[in-house]
Amino acid sequence: MTNSFRIDRRAFLKGIGGATLALPVLEVMGAAATDPLPRRFCAIYTANGMSLPLKDHGISEWSWFPRAAENGEIVYGKSTQPLLPFRKQISFMGGLYHPNGPKADPHTCSDMWLTGAPLQNPKPGTYNTAGLDQVVALHTKQHCRQASLTLSIDAGTGFLSRTGTISYSLEGRAVPAENKPRRVFERLFSADRASAKTEHERLQRRLKLVDAVAESARALDKKLGRTDRERMEQYLTSLNEVESRLAASEKWIDIPLKKQDYSNLNLDATNEGDPAQYYRTMFDLIALAFDADITRSVAFMLNREDGMGISDTFPLKLGLSKTHHNLSHATDKEGQLDFAKYDLFLSEQIAPFLGRMNEFQDRSGTLLDNTIVLFGSGASTTHNPHNLPTLIAGGGNMGLRHGGYWRDGETRMSNVYLSILRSMGIEQESFSDSTGTLGNSIFTRV
């Protein structure tokens, strides 16, 4: 076989009746297939939608979605001005929706944001379906120390329809989130400060403990009523997540972590203190985790729906007039302007994160070049399940082409998610209720 012979990494064998079967990764596909660049995914969620002011108030420049193009470029609203330095690495997406969104309780929009699940009519014994971040984790976990990292403002899982996480396992169970910077840091980076032998013994002890507790919990579960069984299911999901994380850590014990500078981290930041300090610390931890290739899939829930959780008071801490949920319902000019100013605050937190991702150099390009960042909400404004505010950043090395505001009528969010998976080299035929990938869009590998 000559060196000039090459086949596409996405080649298929075609059989009788047009049936196809994907080929395994072969050397003949070239280095791009046998030694692929790290491909990462980060989902960032904010509750209650974004500000889309009423025209009568005369503050359209504060709309989260960009305005008409001027001189060949879209015009950013005032609430997204901090993102302007990254305009060549960012795209706004309009007209997106989940078909199951209008059928469900509007406060469950965060639960279905990454899944698109029929929460209004789930299959017996289930509530949700697999989240995009966990599908990514399934295909990237063999390359990194931890399959995924799930973060949120309030931690844990919350409860059905008011969850404190946006991440759902392949079985559709809520994945518990972490919210304390110091605990996140210890989980991600502490292995570098312990001897391999001590760490191995500690892992073995913890695995045995988790196994024992899980077995006892399953036995107890059979004797409980429905409500208690639901709570036990969440507990068992948490145990399973811990166990899988510990087991995955085994093969990485003898491999040292990348040397990094942690001096700027404020690990004492809390969700009860300065909101900006807290968010920036969490974003710095995500960037460092990506840089060290500890994980390639992250989900971060900035706020909870329906006025739940501590972040609902963040606007008040910033000197704005109402809580976050109340601002999302505001119809007066002052309230809608303050809602937009809270969107501005969130943009001010995300911009430094994108900047950090650009500072870290990867094997080819920057971290942001090799990471698809999804930022958005499960409602447009006031619990409206249509035209979901969505921003996608990064992924330049995965074929994404940015700089504009894409909209093609009403488009299924799951089609965007399938396009993200394909861009990452994950060859799924479908995702949730998708009908195909996006054509004529920011995605060039579909």
C-alpha positions in Angstrom: 0.0 0.0 0.0 1.5 3.4 -1.0 1.8 6.3 1.5 -0.4 8.4 -0.9 -3.4 6.1 -0.2 -5.8 7.7 2.3 -9.4 7.2 3.2 -11.7 9.5 5.2 -11.8 9.0 8.9 -15.6 8.9 8.6 -15.6 6.2 5.9 -18.4 3.6 6.0 -18.7 0.1 4.6 -21.8 -0.2 2.5 -23.8 -3.5 2.4 -27.0 -5.0 1.0 -29.9 -2.6 0.9 -27.8 0.5 1.5 -26.9 -0.5 5.1 -23.7 1.1 6.4 -21.2 0.3 9.1 -18.6 2.8 10.3 -15.0 1.7 10.0 -12.7 1.6 13.0 -9.9 4.1 13.1 -7.2 2.9 10.8 -3.6 4.1 10.2 -4.4 4.6 6.5 -6.8 7.4 7.6 -3.7 9.4 8.6 -2.4 11.1 11.7 -5.5 13.3 12.1 -7.5 10.1 12.8 -5.0 8.0 14.7 -3.7 10.9 16.9 -6.5 13.4 17.0 -6.3 16.7 18.7 -8.2 17.1 22.0 -11.8 18.1 21.4 -13.6 19.6 24.3 -17.1 20.8 25.1 -18.3 23.3 27.7 -22.0 24.0 28.4 -22.9 27.2 30.4 -26.5 27.8 31.4 -28.3 30.8 32.8 -31.9 30.6 34.0 -34.9 32.8 33.2 -33.9 33.7 29.7 -32.3 36.9 28.5 -33.5 40.5 28.2 -35.4 41.2 25.0 -37.0 44.6 25.8 -40.3 45.8 24.5 -40.0 48.2 21.5 -42.2 50.7 23.3 -39.5 51.4 25.9 -37.0 52.6 23.3 -34.1 50.5 24.7 -33.7 48.1 21.8 -29.9 48.5 22.0 -30.1 46.4 25.2 -31.5 43.4 23.5 -29.4 40.3 24.0 -29.7 39.2 20.4 -27.6 41.3 18.0 -29.1 43.9 15.7 -28.9 44.3 12.0 -25.5 44.3 10.3 -23.6 47.5 9.7 -20.6 47.5 7.4 -20.8 43.7 7.0 -20.8 43.0 10.7 -23.5 42.4 13.3 -24.1 45.0 15.9 -23.8 43.7 19.5 -26.3 44.9 22.1 -25.0 46.7 25.1 -25.5 43.6 27.3 -23.0 41.6 25.2 -20.4 44.3 24.6 -17.7 42.6 26.7 -17.7 39.7 24.2 -16.7 42.0 21.3 -13.0 41.1 21.4 -14.0 37.6 20.5 -16.4 38.4 17.7 -14.4 36.3 15.2 -14.7 33.3 17.6 -18.4 33.7 18.5 -21.8 33.1 16.8 -25.2 34.0 18.0 -27.9 31.5 17.2 -31.6 32.5 16.9 -34.9 30.7 16.3 -33.9 27.6 18.3 -36.4 25.6 20.4 -37.1 22.2 21.8 -40.3 20.7 20.4 -41.0 19.3 23.9 -40.6 22.8 25.5 -44.1 24.2 24.9 -45.6 21.0 26.1 -43.9 21.0 29.5 -44.0 23.1 32.7 -42.0 26.2 31.7 -39.9 25.9 34.8 -38.5 22.6 33.7 -36.7 24.2 30.7 -33.3 23.9 32.4 -33.9 20.1 32.9 -34.4 19.6 29.2 -31.9 22.2 27.9 -29.1 19.6 27.1 -31.5 16.7 26.6 -34.6 17.8 24.7 -36.5 15.1 26.6 -40.3 14.8 26.7 -40.6 15.8 30.3 -44.3 16.2 30.0 -44.7 12.5 29.0 -41.7 10.5 30.1 -41.4 6.8 29.7 -42.5 4.8 32.8 -39.9 4.8 35.5 -37.9 7.6 33.9 -37.9 11.4 33.9 -35.2 12.6 31.5 -32.8 11.4 28.8 -29.1 11.6 28.1 -27.6 15.1 28.2 -25.3 16.4 25.5 -22.4 16.8 27.9 -22.6 13.1 29.0 -22.7 11.9 25.4 -19.5 13.9 24.8 -18.0 12.4 27.9 -18.8 8.9 26.8 -16.6 9.4 23.7 -13.8 11.4 25.3 -13.4 9.8 28.7 -10.7 7.4 27.6 -8.4 10.4 26.9 -8.6 12.1 30.3 -8.6 11.6 34.0 -12.2 12.5 34.6 -15.0 11.8 32.2 -16.9 15.0 33.0 -17.1 17.9 35.4 -20.6 19.0 36.5 -20.8 22.4 38.3 -23.7 24.5 39.5 -24.5 27.5 41.7 -26.3 25.4 44.3 -24.7 21.9 44.0 -26.3 18.5 44.2 -29.3 17.6 42.1 -32.2 19.5 43.6 -35.5 17.8 42.8 -37.5 16.9 39.7 -38.5 20.0 37.7 -36.4 22.2 39.9 -33.0 20.6 39.6 -29.7 22.1 40.7 -27.9 20.6 37.7 -28.1 20.7 33.9 -26.3 17.4 33.5 -28.1 14.1 32.9 -26.5 10.7 32.7 -26.9 8.3 29.7 -29.8 6.8 31.7 -31.4 10.2 32.1 -30.6 10.6 35.8 -29.6 13.9 37.2 -25.8 14.1 37.7 -24.9 15.8 41.0 -23.1 19.1 40.7 -20.4 20.7 42.8 -20.3 24.4 43.7 -17.4 24.9 46.1 -14.2 26.1 44.4 -11.9 24.4 47.0 -13.6 21.1 46.6 -13.5 21.4 42.8 -9.8 22.2 43.0 -9.1 19.2 45.3 -11.0 16.9 43.1 -9.2 18.1 39.9 -5.7 18.8 41.1 -5.0 17.1 44.5 -3.5 13.9 43.0 -0.4 15.8 42.0 0.5 16.4 45.7 0.2 12.7 46.9 2.5 9.8 46.3 1.3 7.3 43.8 1.3 4.5 46.4 -0.7 6.5 49.0 -3.1 7.6 46.3 -3.6 4.1 45.1 -4.3 2.8 48.6 -6.8 5.6 49.2 -8.6 4.9 46.0 -8.9 1.3 46.8 -10.4 2.0 50.2 -12.9 4.5 48.8 -13.9 2.2 46.0 -14.6 -0.6 48.6 -16.6 1.8 50.7 -18.7 3.1 47.8 -19.4 -0.5 46.7 -20.5 -1.5 50.2 -22.7 1.6 50.7 -24.3 1.2 47.2 -25.1 -2.5 47.9 -26.8 -1.6 51.2 -28.7 1.3 49.5 -30.0 -1.0 46.8 -31.3 -3.5 49.3 -33.0 -0.7 51.3 -34.5 0.8 48.1 -36.7 -2.3 47.6 -38.5 -1.6 50.9 -39.3 2.1 50.3 -42.3 4.0 49.1 -42.3 6.0 45.8 -41.1 9.3 47.1 -38.3 7.7 49.1 -37.3 5.6 46.1 -36.9 8.7 44.0 -34.6 10.2 46.7 -32.7 7.0 46.9 -32.3 7.0 43.1 -30.7 10.4 43.3 -28.4 9.1 46.1 -27.5 6.0 44.1 -26.8 8.1 41.0 -24.4 10.2 43.1 -22.7 7.1 44.4 -22.4 5.7 40.9 -20.9 8.9 39.6 -18.3 8.9 42.5 -17.4 5.2 41.9 -16.9 5.7 38.1 -14.8 8.8 38.8 -12.6 6.9 41.3 -12.2 3.9 39.0 -11.2 6.1 36.1 -8.5 7.7 38.3 -6.7 4.4 38.7 -4.8 4.4 35.4 -3.7 8.1 35.9 -2.1 7.7 39.3 1.4 7.3 37.9 1.0 10.1 35.4 1.9 13.5 36.8 -0.4 16.5 36.2 0.7 19.3 34.0 2.5 22.0 36.0 0.3 25.1 36.2 0.1 28.3 38.1 -2.7 28.3 40.7 -1.7 31.5 42.5 -4.5 33.6 41.1 -7.3 31.2 42.3 -9.4 32.4 45.2 -10.5 29.0 46.5 -12.3 30.7 49.4 -14.8 32.4 47.1 -18.3 31.3 47.8 -21.8 31.7 46.3 -22.7 33.8 49.3 -20.0 36.4 48.7 -19.1 38.5 45.6 -20.9 37.0 42.6 -18.2 38.1 40.2 -15.4 36.7 42.2 -17.2 33.4 42.6 -18.0 33.0 38.9 -14.5 33.9 37.8 -12.9 31.4 40.1 -15.2 28.7 38.8 -14.4 29.6 35.2 -10.7 29.7 36.0 -11.0 26.2 37.4 -12.7 25.0 34.2 -10.0 26.6 32.0 -7.2 25.0 34.1 -9.0 21.6 33.9 -9.1 21.8 30.2 -5.5 23.0 29.9 -4.3 20.0 32.0 -6.6 17.7 30.0 -8.2 16.4 33.1 -11.6 16.4 31.5 -13.0 17.2 28.1 -16.7 17.7 29.0 -18.0 20.4 31.4 -21.5 21.6 32.3 -21.9 24.7 34.5 -25.3 26.0 35.7 -25.0 29.7 36.6 -28.5 30.1 37.9 -31.6 28.1 38.7 -35.1 28.5 37.4 -38.2 30.0 39.1 -36.4 32.0 41.7 -34.7 29.0 43.2 -31.3 29.1 44.8 -28.9 31.7 46.1 -28.2 33.2 42.7 -31.7 34.7 42.5 -30.4 37.5 44.8 -27.3 38.3 42.7 -28.9 41.2 40.9 -29.7 42.8 44.3 -26.0 42.4 45.3 -25.1 44.2 42.1 -27.4 47.2 43.0 -30.2 46.2 40.6 -33.9 46.7 41.5 -35.2 43.1 41.8 -34.3 39.5 42.1 -33.3 37.6 38.9 -36.6 35.8 38.5 -38.6 38.9 39.1 -36.6 40.9 36.6 -37.3 38.2 34.0 -41.1 39.0 34.4 -40.6 42.8 34.4 -42.6 44.6 31.8 -41.7 48.2 32.8 -38.7 50.0 31.3 -36.7 50.1 34.5 -37.2 46.4 35.2 -36.3 45.4 31.6 -33.3 47.6 31.7 -32.1 46.0 34.9 -32.7 42.6 33.5 -30.4 43.6 30.6 -27.8 44.9 33.0 -27.7 41.5 34.6 -27.1 39.9 31.2 -24.2 42.4 30.9 -22.9 41.2 34.2 -22.9 37.6 32.9 -21.1 38.6 29.7 -18.5 40.3 31.9 -17.9 36.9 33.5 -17.8 34.9 30.3 -15.5 37.2 28.5 -12.5 36.6 30.8 -13.1 32.8 30.5 -12.9 33.0 26.8 -9.8 35.1 27.2 -8.2 32.5 29.4 -9.0 29.8 26.9 -7.2 31.8 24.2 -4.2 32.3 26.4 -3.6 28.5 27.0 -1.8 27.0 24.0 -2.9 23.5 22.9 -1.0 21.1 20.7 -2.4 23.0 17.7 -3.9 26.5 18.3 -5.4 27.5 21.6 -7.8 25.8 24.0 -10.6 27.8 22.6 -9.8 26.6 19.1 -10.2 23.0 20.3 -13.3 23.6 22.5 -16.9 24.3 21.7 -18.4 26.5 24.3 -22.3 26.6 24.4 -23.9 29.4 26.4 -27.6 30.0 26.6 -30.9 29.6 28.4 -33.9 27.3 28.2 -36.3 30.2 27.6 -36.1 33.4 25.6 -37.7 35.7 28.2 -40.5 35.3 30.8 -40.5 31.4 30.3 -41.1 31.6 26.6 -39.8 28.2 25.1 -39.2 29.6 21.7 -36.2 31.5 20.2 -33.9 30.3 22.9 -30.9 32.7 23.4 -27.9 30.8 22.3 -24.2 31.7 21.8 -21.6 29.3 20.5 -17.9 30.1 20.8 -14.6 28.4 19.8 -14.2 25.2 17.9 -12.2 26.8 15.1 -10.1 23.6 14.7 -13.4 21.6 14.5 -14.6 23.5 11.5 -16.8 26.2 13.1 -16.9 29.5 11.3 -17.9 32.5 13.4 -18.6 36.1 13.4 -22.3 36.3 12.7 -25.9 35.9 13.8 -27.4 32.7 12.4 -31.1 32.2 12.1 -33.1 30.0 9.7 -36.7 30.2 10.8 -37.6 27.8 13.7 -34.9 25.2 14.2 -34.7 22.3 16.6 -32.0 22.7 19.3 -31.3 19.0 19.0 -30.1 19.6 15.4 -27.6 22.1 16.8 -26.5 19.4 19.3 -26.1 16.8 16.6 -24.0 19.3 14.6 -21.8 19.8 17.7 -21.3 16.1 18.1 -20.4 15.7 14.4 -17.9 18.6 14.7 -16.2 16.8 17.6 -15.9 13.7 15.5 -18.6 11.8 17.4 -20.5 10.0 14.6 -24.0 9.7 16.0 -26.9 9.3 13.6 -29.1 11.4 15.8 -29.5 13.1 19.1 -32.8 13.3 21.1 -35.5 14.4 18.6 -33.0 15.7 15.9 -34.0 15.5 12.3 -30.5 16.2 11.0 -27.5 18.5 11.2 -27.6 22.2 10.3 -26.8 23.0 6.8 -25.6 26.5 5.6 -24.6 27.4 9.2 -21.6 27.9 11.4 -20.9 24.2 11.2 -18.8 23.0 8.3 -18.4 19.4 9.3 -21.9 17.8 9.3 
